[in-house]
Amino acid sequence: MAELSLPFKSRYFPIKKFLDVYQKSLEDPEGFWAAEARKLYWFKTWDKVLEWKPPFARWFVGGMLNASYICVDRHVKTWRRSKVAIYWEGEPGDSRALSYSTLYREVNRFASVLKNCGIGKGDNVVLYLPMIPELLIFMLACARIGAIHTVIFSGFSAQAVADRVNDIQAKLLVTADGGFRRGKVVPLNSIVDEALTKCPSVEKVIVVKRTNSPITVKAPKESWLDDLLEQAALFVEPEPVESNHPLYILYTSGTTGKPKGIVHSTGGYLVHNCSAYKWVFNLREESVYWCTADIGWLTGHSQIVYAPLAHGAATVIYEGAPDYPTIERWWDIIEKYGVTVFYTSPTAIRMFMGYGEEMLKKYDLSSLELLGSVGEPINPEAWLWFYHYVGGERCPIVDTWGQTETGGNMISPCPGIECVPLKPGSVTLPMPGIEVDIFDEDGKPVPMGQRGFLVIKKPWPGMLLGIHGDPERYKETYWSRFPGVYYTGDYAVKDKDGYFWVLGRADEVLKVAGHRIGTAELEDAVVSHPQIAEAAVVGKADPVKGESIVIFARLKEGAEPSPDLKKELAGHVRKEVGPIAVPDEVYFVTKLPKTRSGKVMRRVLKAVANNTSIGDLTTLEDASSVEEIIKAYQELKEGEVKKK
Ligand code: AMP
C-alpha cells in the first residue's frame, strides 16, 4: 500500500483496523464509495461514480433507486417483516409499535393519498407535523413517488412556514390538528391558516388528527387524512429515480436573513448515511436506537428516518418535551424499550446534569451499549457526566460532527469499524472517505494546537446538491472563502494526536440549544417591530443551551424604552421566528458600534454581552459608542439585580 500522509499521527497507533479502512478510502475514494453503494438496492447501477464539476458534485450518475423501496420494501421480503421498525411514544403516554409490514402498508397508502391529490415526481410537499409516525410515513411516501419533501420543524412560526413554502412553491402541505408540547396543544393548523394567507402556490392541505382539537377543515382545499385514506390503494409502485434526483430540501440558517433550502440527493445521501450509521452506531440487528433529535432537523432525517430504516433497524421516537411530565421521562423510555444506542444533544445532557444523577438510579439503563452526542460542542464535564452516570462507565460516546449541508456525519469515532480511544470533548478523527483539515485565514493548514477554519477537501456522497434556486449563493457561501475547498463555517483545532476539536461557529450563526439560527434572520425579525429602528443580535455563552440570544436594539424617534417593550419585543421575535428564537436579554441602546464602512461590530457587542475583553477597536467609526454600550449594559444589569 502506498505511503499516505494521514491527517493524524497518533500516539495511539496502531488503531490498525480503523486506519486501514481510512487509508484505503483515501487512496481510492471512488472505489471505496462504489463498494459501499453496492450494499444498497439499485434498480439500475450507475454509469459513473462521481462527476465533479467544482463546486457541484454528482454521485452515482445514472444509477436508479428508490429510498422508500430501500427503507421498507426490501425488509418486508425478509423475516424483518414482523420486526418492529418504530417504537413511538406520545407525550401524553400513548404509544404505538409499527412493524416493517405495517410501515410498508402505511407508506403505500399515504403514497396513494399523495397521488390522488395530484402529487407526482418532482413536486414539492411541505410537512409541518409534530413528531408522530405520520411524519415519517409521509416522508417515505413522498420518496416512493419521487416527490420532494420539505419538513418544517413544528416549532417554527407562521412567517417561517410561509417563507419556506414560498421559496419552494410547494403544492401540498401536510399538517395536524395540533401537537402536544409540555401538556399543551400547539395549534399547528391555525399557524398554517395564517401562513397560507401568504402562500398562493399551495393547492391542497392534508390534516392529520392527533390532538382531537375541535377544528374545522375547510373543504375542498383542506381534507382530513383519514377521509383521504378511505380512497387509498394498498400498493403504489415505487418510482425509480436517478441518483441525483432530490430526496428532500431542508432549510437551515445562514449569515443572511433568508434561510437556505439545502437540497439533498437520493443516491449519494443514502450511501453516505447508511455507511456512516453503520460505522458510528455499530449497527447490530437486535439494537434499539433512540435519537432524540426532532425529525425537522438533518439529524432527525438521517438518524431517525433514512439510515436506521434502510438498515432495517428498530428506532424509538418520542413526541414531546424531555422533562414532561417529569424529568424522569427519558430514562423511563430507555428502560421501557430497552434502548441500546442513545443519541442526544449536549444541551439536553447539561440540562439533566443540573437535576443531578439521583433520577437515573431509579431506572434500569443496563440495556445501553453506546451513547452519542450531536449538534454543538460538548464540554468535557457534560461528556464525563454522560459517560459515568448514563452509560455506567461501559458505553463509548460517539461525538459526531456534521451539518445540514454535509448530509451525514463526517467526523466521529467509528465503533462499527474500530473505536478509537476517546477524549471528552473531541469529535476525534474524520470518518472513512472524508478528508478534512483546518486552515488559517490564507488557506494554509494551521499548525497543531492552533485554531482555524474547518474545511472539507474532497467531495463526499452526502454533500448537498446545492441551495434551492440559488447556485450563486451556494458557490459564495461554501466555496469562495478557500477556492476548491468546502468552508464549513466552524472553528476547530487539531491536537497533538491529530484529534479534531470543533470549537463553534466562525460566522454569524448562533447555536441555541443545538438549533442553528442566523443573527441576520433574528435582526430582521427585531426590526420588523414598529418601534425598532435598528438592531444587532449576538450570542452569549449559556451553561445549558450553549448559547443564548441577546438583542441590542435602537428605538425609533418617540419610542420609549420600558420593561414592557422588552417583553413585547421578545414576544414579537418568538412570533416571527418561533419559540426556539426567544431572546434571553434585550437591551435598548441609542447607538450601535459600527466600523467606518458602516458594518455593525458584532464582536464588540458579543464581548459586552459575554463580559470578555473587546480587543482591537481601531476600525470603529465612533469608539464612544462602545463605552455607551458597556455603560448601558452595566446599568441594565445592575438595575435588574437591584430589582431582584
Ligand atoms: P446543523 O446544520 O443545524 O446540523 O448545524 C451544524 C453545526 O452544528 C456545525 O457547523 C457545528 O457548528 C455544530 N455541530 C454539529 N455537531 C457538532 C459536534 N459534534 N461538535 C461541535 N459542533 C457541532
Boltz pocket constraint, residues with backbone or C-beta under 6 A from the ligand:
constraints:
  - pocket:
      binder: B
      contacts: [[A, 252], [A, 297], [A, 298], [A, 299], [A, 373], [A, 374], [A, 375], [A, 376], [A, 377], [A, 378], [A, 399], [A, 400], [A, 401], [A, 402], [A, 403], [A, 404], [A, 405], [A, 427], [A, 488], [A, 489], [A, 490], [A, 502], [A, 503], [A, 504], [A, 505], [A, 511], [A, 514], [A, 515], [A, 516]]
      max_distance: 6.0
